[in-house]
Amino acid sequence: MRAEALELIWRTVVAIPRGEIATYGGIARRAGLPGRARMVGHALKVAPRGLALPWHRVVAAGGRIAFPKGSRQYAEQGRRLRAEGVDVVRGRVLASAEPDLDELLWKPK
């Protein structure tokens, strides 16, 4: 993977405001990499810890936590989102009726 693509993804993730979320696909589109949602997941996985990316604000389509249910990461993402005031129920972020999940950022209910 090109270093430039990783940096674009990381900069896009850093821009997600506290209390808001983005989908992997939305991050890819905003970074100029449409159709590369899996690349976003990889970029988050290989990101240096020093970047302190708000990885927990990135969710799968439909507002779903992408980590396996019962995993440490699943619990941690839910905990971090709730700490920011985001409602998470059964592994999904509750979205208000207004936003479209295909948008880059949407405000949870």
N, C-alpha and C positions, 0 to 999 in steps of 0.2 A: 504494500500500500504506500502510496506517495506521502511523503511527510507533509506536503502542502494540504492534502485532503484531510489529514488528521488535524492539522492546525485549524482549518476552516470549521471542522466539526467541533473542536474544543472551544473555539471562540463563540460559536453559536450556542452551545450548551451553557457557557458562562453567562450569556445574556438573558437566560430565562429568569424572570423576576421571582422573588420569594413568594410562595403561595400560589404559583401558577405552574402549569405543566406543559410539556410538549411531547408529541409522539416521536418515535424513532424516524418514521417517514417524514414528519414535519421538519425535524432537524436536518435530514438529508436534503429536502427541497430548499430550505432556507440557506444551507451551506453551498447551494449550487450543484448538488449531487442527487438529482431526483432518481428515485428507484433504488437508492443505495441504503435502505434502512438497516440492513445487516452490517454495513460498513460502520454505521453509527455505533452499533453495539460493540463491534470490534474496537473502535476508537476509544470508547469508554473503558473497555477492558484493559487496554494497553497504556492508558494515560498515566503519566508519572504522578505519584501521590502529591508531589509539591504543587501541582496545578489546583488542587482542592476543588475539582469540578462538582457542581451540584447534580451529580448523576441521578440522584433520587427523583429529580423533577422530570425525568425522561421515562415515559411509559409506552407500552405497546398500544396498538390500535384498540379503540374502544375504552381507553383509560385503564387498561389491565396491567397489573404488575407482571412483568415477563419472567421473573425468576420462579423456579419451581415452588409450589405451595409447600410450606413447612421448612424451607431452607432458611439459613441465616440471613441471606440477602433479601429474601421476600419479607421477612419480619423487619429488617432494618429499613428497607425502603418505606414500608407502611408507617413505621415509627417516625421517620424523618418527615414524611409528608404531613402526618397528623400534627407534628410539632410546629409546622408552618400554617396550620389551620385548614388543611385540606382534608375533606371527609373521604375516608377509604373504608369500604365495606366489602367483605369477602373478596379482597384482592383487586377491587376496582375503585377507581376514583369516581365519586358521584359528581356528575356534570350538571350544570344548570341547563335548562331547556334551550337557552339562547345559543351557546357556541356549537360549532360544527366540529366533529372530531378530526376532520381533514385539515382544519386550520392548524397553523404551527403552534400557537399558544391558545389556551383556553382557560378560563377561570372556573375552577370547581365551584360547586354549589355552596 
